[in-house]
Amino acid sequence: MTFDMLDKTQSVDAGGFDANQNRTTTESHQFVHGYMTVVKNQGKENEEVLCLNKHNLLTNSGRDAMHDALYVDTTATQVGFNYIALSTNVGGADATHTSLAGEITAGGLNRQVATTKSHSVGANTTVLARTFTATTTHTAVQLSGLFDASSSGVMGHEATFTPASLENADTLTVTWTLTLG
């Protein structure tokens, strides 16, 4: 396993707000936070870890949808953020984003529901993961988002990782680990 391509960029502080203190909170006090790991060709001889436990960003629209799902929507029509999308966009993550700019829609890297969705009762984390297999060449894949639908929908989380170029049959495993509180 090689770590020389590991993403070492700084995490983004979405700037949460503490209503009791009337001040912005620090990253460690955010209600929802999590991490993303991205591995190219996982388990193969040419495996590359592109991003290891990088803090992700909760978008403003994702925060609003979570409030609706937890406190407002009594009809239980809200859907979880378990669709993983990828992009080659260099613009980075931002709390104001409502879509994933330059989202890949073909070639094996189109948005897919997580194949691993796990949460243990009593634990404070949920793990979502998907392994994508390229069916064509992709250059500089470097951004991922979590959505509540297979197309359009609300983007709840967004994070960048070290750019990866993939050839036909290369895999990209994206793992999101999310924590409440």
Residue frames as qw, qx, qy, qz and C-alpha x, y, z in Angstrom:
[[0.000, 0.891, 0.454, 0.000, 0.00, 0.00, 0.00],
 [0.442, 0.214, -0.009, 0.871, 1.44, 3.41, -0.96],
 [0.184, -0.809, -0.456, 0.322, 0.73, 6.59, 0.94],
 [0.381, -0.180, 0.182, 0.888, 2.79, 9.03, -1.13],
 [0.045, -0.392, -0.508, -0.766, -0.35, 10.31, -2.90],
 [0.260, -0.562, -0.718, 0.319, -2.19, 10.90, 0.39],
 [0.021, -0.781, -0.262, -0.567, -4.31, 14.05, 0.49],
 [0.491, -0.274, -0.454, 0.691, -2.83, 16.36, 3.12],
 [0.027, -0.509, -0.196, -0.838, -5.04, 19.39, 2.52],
 [0.095, -0.008, 0.573, -0.814, -6.63, 21.23, 5.42],
 [0.009, 0.524, 0.852, 0.005, -10.20, 20.43, 6.32],
 [0.079, -0.451, -0.252, -0.852, -12.91, 23.01, 5.75],
 [0.021, -0.280, -0.688, 0.669, -14.66, 24.58, 8.76],
 [0.030, -0.556, -0.686, -0.469, -18.33, 24.95, 7.86],
 [0.032, -0.220, 0.227, -0.948, -18.79, 27.44, 10.71],
 [0.350, -0.509, -0.785, -0.054, -21.55, 25.94, 12.84],
 [0.174, -0.534, 0.087, -0.823, -23.54, 28.17, 15.18],
 [0.326, -0.238, -0.813, 0.421, -24.10, 27.66, 18.90],
 [0.240, -0.681, -0.397, -0.567, -27.50, 29.23, 19.70],
 [0.636, -0.668, -0.345, 0.173, -26.85, 29.08, 23.46],
 [0.567, -0.427, 0.023, 0.704, -23.64, 31.07, 23.23],
 [0.352, 0.910, 0.151, -0.156, -24.54, 33.30, 20.23],
 [0.094, -0.740, 0.571, 0.343, -21.16, 32.57, 18.68],
 [0.770, 0.396, -0.451, -0.217, -19.80, 30.37, 15.96],
 [0.872, -0.391, 0.294, -0.032, -18.57, 26.98, 17.08],
 [0.055, -0.613, 0.741, 0.268, -15.30, 25.29, 16.36],
 [0.585, 0.228, -0.692, -0.357, -15.05, 22.19, 14.22],
 [0.219, 0.050, -0.929, 0.293, -14.95, 19.96, 17.31],
 [0.260, 0.242, 0.607, -0.711, -18.35, 21.24, 18.43],
 [0.455, 0.128, -0.447, -0.759, -20.26, 20.68, 15.20],
 [0.757, -0.029, 0.409, -0.510, -23.33, 18.47, 15.57],
 [0.931, 0.291, 0.222, 0.001, -22.73, 16.38, 12.45],
 [0.076, 0.790, -0.563, -0.232, -19.22, 15.65, 11.28],
 [0.957, 0.071, 0.281, 0.004, -17.45, 12.88, 9.55],
 [0.251, -0.608, 0.621, 0.425, -14.55, 11.65, 7.52],
 [0.834, 0.501, -0.023, -0.230, -13.96, 10.35, 4.01],
 [0.478, -0.441, 0.687, 0.324, -11.40, 7.81, 2.78],
 [0.741, 0.597, -0.082, -0.296, -10.74, 7.16, -0.92],
 [0.532, -0.399, 0.701, 0.258, -8.63, 4.24, -2.20],
 [0.611, 0.549, -0.373, -0.431, -7.77, 3.54, -5.84],
 [0.713, 0.265, -0.643, -0.085, -7.56, -0.18, -6.74],
 [0.542, -0.530, 0.478, -0.444, -8.14, -1.35, -3.16],
 [0.867, -0.172, 0.456, -0.108, -6.64, -4.76, -2.40],
 [0.838, 0.519, 0.013, 0.167, -4.62, -4.83, -5.62],
 [0.763, -0.100, -0.004, 0.638, -0.85, -4.60, -6.01],
 [0.280, 0.334, 0.127, 0.891, -1.11, -1.01, -7.33],
 [0.306, -0.782, -0.541, 0.051, -3.39, 0.20, -4.49],
 [0.256, 0.303, -0.139, 0.908, -3.16, 3.93, -3.71],
 [0.217, -0.687, -0.589, 0.367, -4.67, 5.67, -0.67],
 [0.238, 0.554, 0.252, 0.757, -5.77, 9.05, -2.04],
 [0.297, -0.556, 0.131, -0.765, -7.42, 10.36, 1.08],
 [0.517, -0.169, -0.799, 0.257, -7.42, 8.91, 4.60],
 [0.329, -0.640, -0.604, 0.343, -10.01, 10.07, 7.15],
 [0.162, 0.172, 0.087, 0.968, -10.30, 13.60, 5.75],
 [0.142, 0.454, 0.571, -0.670, -12.88, 15.76, 7.52],
 [0.166, 0.464, 0.674, 0.551, -15.88, 16.40, 5.27],
 [0.096, 0.002, 0.083, -0.992, -18.11, 19.42, 4.99],
 [0.159, 0.561, 0.786, -0.207, -21.81, 19.53, 5.96],
 [0.105, 0.319, 0.386, 0.859, -23.54, 21.72, 3.38],
 [0.264, 0.030, 0.288, -0.920, -26.13, 24.31, 4.34],
 [0.687, 0.006, -0.332, -0.646, -28.85, 22.47, 2.40],
 [0.603, -0.003, -0.791, 0.102, -27.79, 19.19, 4.02],
 [0.084, -0.028, -0.637, 0.766, -28.08, 20.78, 7.48],
 [0.474, 0.036, 0.052, -0.878, -31.55, 22.10, 6.64],
 [0.717, 0.010, -0.577, -0.390, -32.70, 18.69, 5.35],
 [0.442, -0.015, -0.814, 0.376, -31.44, 17.03, 8.54],
 [0.172, 0.037, 0.455, -0.873, -33.39, 19.49, 10.70],
 [0.644, 0.046, -0.224, -0.730, -36.51, 18.75, 8.65],
 [0.687, 0.039, -0.716, -0.121, -35.97, 14.99, 8.91],
 [0.359, -0.025, -0.762, 0.539, -35.25, 15.02, 12.65],
 [0.009, -0.273, -0.534, 0.800, -37.70, 17.63, 13.90],
 [0.351, 0.304, -0.025, -0.885, -40.15, 18.92, 11.30],
 [0.527, 0.160, -0.621, -0.558, -41.16, 16.23, 8.77],
 [0.534, -0.141, 0.682, -0.479, -43.62, 14.09, 10.71],
 [0.858, 0.337, -0.006, -0.388, -44.67, 12.20, 7.55],
 [0.671, -0.373, 0.600, 0.224, -41.26, 10.45, 7.39],
 [0.751, 0.644, 0.146, 0.010, -40.75, 11.19, 3.69],
 [0.002, -0.869, 0.484, 0.107, -37.11, 12.21, 4.12],
 [0.958, 0.214, -0.136, 0.134, -34.53, 9.91, 2.56],
 [0.668, -0.609, 0.193, 0.381, -31.02, 9.40, 3.93],
 [0.256, 0.858, -0.390, -0.215, -27.89, 10.81, 2.33],
 [0.727, -0.276, 0.618, 0.118, -26.61, 7.46, 1.04],
 [0.757, 0.604, 0.186, 0.164, -25.98, 8.13, -2.66],
 [0.518, -0.556, 0.284, 0.585, -22.29, 8.71, -3.41],
 [0.573, 0.808, 0.125, 0.064, -21.34, 10.97, -6.32],
 [0.668, -0.288, 0.233, 0.646, -17.94, 11.82, -7.84],
 [0.335, 0.935, 0.102, -0.056, -16.57, 14.79, -9.76],
 [0.725, 0.172, 0.042, 0.665, -13.46, 16.13, -11.47],
 [0.005, -0.930, -0.139, -0.339, -14.24, 19.71, -10.41],
 [0.579, 0.156, -0.371, 0.709, -11.30, 21.64, -8.94],
 [0.191, -0.674, -0.061, -0.711, -13.48, 24.19, -7.10],
 [0.149, 0.147, -0.769, 0.604, -13.39, 22.31, -3.80],
 [0.294, -0.542, -0.785, 0.053, -16.04, 21.91, -1.11],
 [0.053, -0.206, 0.138, -0.967, -18.19, 24.77, 0.16],
 [0.139, 0.298, 0.794, -0.512, -21.12, 24.85, 2.60],
 [0.413, 0.470, 0.101, -0.774, -23.22, 26.83, 0.10],
 [0.197, 0.195, -0.817, -0.505, -23.02, 24.17, -2.63],
 [0.712, 0.116, 0.361, -0.591, -26.35, 22.55, -3.49],
 [0.933, 0.350, 0.011, -0.081, -25.01, 20.28, -6.24],
 [0.700, -0.379, 0.420, 0.437, -21.72, 18.62, -7.13],
 [0.340, 0.806, -0.240, -0.422, -20.20, 20.73, -9.90],
 [0.362, 0.549, -0.712, -0.246, -19.00, 18.62, -12.81],
 [0.720, -0.170, 0.605, -0.293, -20.59, 15.46, -11.41],
 [0.073, 0.272, -0.881, -0.381, -19.55, 12.37, -13.38],
 [0.715, 0.165, 0.262, -0.627, -22.61, 10.72, -14.94],
 [0.904, 0.358, -0.163, -0.170, -21.08, 7.91, -17.03],
 [0.506, 0.577, -0.609, 0.200, -18.13, 5.56, -17.44],
 [0.715, -0.176, -0.643, 0.210, -18.79, 3.55, -14.28],
 [0.303, -0.067, -0.464, 0.830, -18.40, 6.51, -11.90],
 [0.310, -0.492, -0.316, -0.750, -21.98, 7.78, -12.02],
 [0.381, -0.372, 0.449, -0.717, -23.83, 8.39, -8.72],
 [0.620, -0.096, -0.769, -0.123, -24.63, 5.17, -6.89],
 [0.691, -0.629, 0.012, -0.356, -26.25, 4.16, -3.61],
 [0.137, -0.608, 0.747, -0.232, -23.78, 3.03, -0.96],
 [0.760, 0.023, -0.627, -0.166, -23.35, -0.76, -0.91],
 [0.482, -0.181, -0.676, 0.528, -22.17, -0.62, 2.70],
 [0.307, -0.607, -0.031, -0.732, -24.56, 1.17, 5.05],
 [0.656, -0.246, -0.670, 0.245, -23.83, 0.31, 8.65],
 [0.223, -0.580, 0.292, -0.727, -24.74, 1.69, 12.04],
 [0.478, -0.151, -0.829, 0.248, -24.58, -0.24, 15.29],
 [0.465, -0.772, -0.321, -0.291, -27.14, 0.49, 18.00],
 [0.648, -0.710, -0.061, 0.270, -25.47, 2.51, 20.73],
 [0.610, -0.051, 0.221, 0.759, -22.62, 3.62, 18.48],
 [0.083, 0.816, 0.156, -0.550, -22.31, 7.20, 17.29],
 [0.001, 0.485, -0.571, -0.662, -21.14, 6.57, 13.73],
 [0.808, 0.447, 0.328, -0.201, -22.56, 5.46, 10.41],
 [0.308, -0.392, 0.659, 0.563, -20.35, 4.10, 7.63],
 [0.706, 0.621, 0.199, -0.275, -21.34, 4.44, 3.96],
 [0.298, -0.494, 0.660, 0.481, -19.12, 2.96, 1.24],
 [0.797, 0.545, 0.185, -0.185, -19.15, 2.11, -2.45],
 [0.474, -0.330, 0.596, 0.558, -16.55, 0.71, -4.83],
 [0.563, 0.724, 0.009, -0.398, -16.82, 2.21, -8.30],
 [0.678, -0.072, 0.580, 0.446, -15.27, 0.45, -11.32],
 [0.184, 0.633, -0.257, -0.707, -14.24, 2.65, -14.23],
 [0.748, 0.365, 0.549, 0.075, -15.48, 1.49, -17.64],
 [0.520, 0.761, 0.075, 0.380, -13.55, 4.22, -19.45],
 [0.539, 0.080, -0.259, 0.797, -10.67, 6.61, -18.71],
 [0.250, -0.924, -0.271, -0.098, -11.30, 9.37, -16.15],
 [0.521, 0.337, -0.246, 0.745, -8.81, 12.14, -15.40],
 [0.082, 0.240, -0.377, 0.891, -8.44, 13.97, -12.08],
 [0.566, -0.576, -0.522, -0.275, -11.39, 12.59, -10.12],
 [0.361, 0.178, -0.493, 0.771, -11.11, 14.58, -6.87],
 [0.328, -0.150, 0.269, -0.893, -14.44, 15.47, -5.28],
 [0.265, -0.277, -0.919, -0.091, -17.25, 13.46, -3.72],
 [0.366, -0.210, 0.178, -0.889, -20.67, 14.27, -2.35],
 [0.047, 0.239, 0.949, -0.201, -23.44, 12.46, -0.48],
 [0.350, -0.098, -0.280, -0.889, -26.98, 12.90, -1.82],
 [0.469, 0.099, 0.693, -0.538, -30.49, 11.83, -0.82],
 [0.761, 0.498, 0.229, -0.348, -31.49, 10.74, -4.36],
 [0.769, 0.064, 0.491, 0.403, -30.09, 8.91, -7.38],
 [0.357, 0.405, 0.291, 0.789, -30.31, 12.16, -9.38],
 [0.165, -0.703, -0.067, -0.688, -30.83, 15.78, -8.35],
 [0.715, -0.511, -0.454, 0.150, -31.85, 15.72, -4.67],
 [0.290, -0.932, 0.169, -0.140, -30.14, 17.42, -1.74],
 [0.671, 0.359, -0.493, 0.422, -26.38, 17.21, -1.28],
 [0.665, -0.730, -0.150, -0.047, -25.71, 16.69, 2.42],
 [0.613, -0.630, 0.309, 0.363, -21.91, 16.37, 2.53],
 [0.658, 0.734, -0.111, 0.128, -18.99, 17.19, 0.27],
 [0.580, -0.671, 0.363, 0.285, -15.21, 16.60, 0.42],
 [0.527, 0.739, -0.403, -0.113, -12.15, 16.70, -1.81],
 [0.863, -0.317, 0.343, 0.192, -9.36, 14.15, -2.16],
 [0.264, -0.511, 0.591, 0.566, -6.07, 13.79, -4.05],
 [0.645, 0.499, -0.198, -0.543, -6.86, 13.72, -7.79],
 [0.588, -0.133, 0.790, 0.110, -6.93, 10.24, -9.32],
 [0.501, 0.421, -0.468, -0.594, -6.79, 9.24, -12.95],
 [0.685, -0.022, 0.700, -0.201, -8.47, 5.92, -13.69],
 [0.248, 0.275, -0.749, -0.549, -8.24, 3.60, -16.65],
 [0.783, -0.074, -0.367, -0.497, -10.78, 0.99, -17.68],
 [0.826, -0.189, -0.528, 0.051, -11.25, -1.57, -14.83],
 [0.238, 0.226, -0.535, 0.779, -9.55, 0.58, -12.16],
 [0.421, -0.653, -0.628, -0.046, -11.59, 0.83, -8.97],
 [0.023, 0.422, -0.276, 0.863, -12.21, 3.70, -6.58],
 [0.471, -0.488, -0.723, 0.129, -13.52, 2.86, -3.11],
 [0.092, -0.501, 0.110, -0.854, -15.14, 5.80, -1.33],
 [0.498, -0.420, -0.723, 0.228, -15.92, 5.45, 2.38],
 [0.181, -0.604, 0.064, -0.773, -17.75, 8.06, 4.43],
 [0.461, -0.318, -0.732, 0.387, -17.79, 7.78, 8.25],
 [0.182, -0.599, -0.139, -0.767, -20.34, 10.14, 9.82],
 [0.355, -0.229, -0.714, 0.558, -20.73, 11.05, 13.49],
 [0.270, -0.768, -0.337, -0.472, -23.57, 12.83, 15.31],
 [0.571, -0.816, -0.071, -0.044, -22.61, 15.02, 18.26]]
